[in-house]
């Protein structure tokens, strides 16, 4: 699923699903994935329950949209608090059930308003799904997706190194028990970039190593990255910084 598609096979002119009209129903558009030649069509155009979106059935095997069954819209989120640093600080916080609202004395208007604004980008998966559903020039509270996420659509941007607070979509490569480090590969347009994620907590390292050893799917890692010799490296302090795209 996606909120946008391309009008031309060369993928120069894009169109948003929300801007489509009745004559676009049944028309072939082109998949947003840069490495997929598949076509997509408009879905849910007349629905009053589901937001209109694009979907196709002839994607390449590695197409991110073929694997994505979640249609995320930025408009569905309250993004006023969003920033890369806020997201990192949020996922590092321990869960505090006392902060949950327990009052049942809400007016109907307050309940309706809360339903519209109770979704926040408070997980790296939320950020990932928004990224694959929108063009990389799209902004989330003033931050371009191209500045937030390193994945196949930005592989022409991050070609040699990655620096700063970013979400990286990569593949597991190997582990190093002695130094408690996991190694991954990010595929750029010029070749693979080597990723090293280290852990200070041995239990966390072991659990995550066991989770991804032998796993061939995409891995999401959200952290503050720096360059160390031939590696893009970071230290993981919470398990919420790393997950599989499909759990």
QUISULNOR-V200992 format. One record per helix or strand of 3 or more residues. SS is the DSSP state (H for helix, E for strand). FROM is the first residue (numbers start at 1). LEN is the number of residues. If there is no record, write none. Layout:
# QUISULNOR-V200992
((SS FROM LEN) (SS FROM LEN))
This chain:
# QUISULNOR-V200992
((E 4 3) (E 14 3) (H 17 3) (H 22 3) (E 39 5) (E 53 3) (H 64 4) (H 74 3) (H 84 9) (H 97 3) (H 108 10) (H 124 10) (H 145 4) (H 152 3) (E 164 13) (E 181 8) (E 191 9) (H 202 11) (E 219 10) (E 231 6) (H 239 3) (E 242 3))
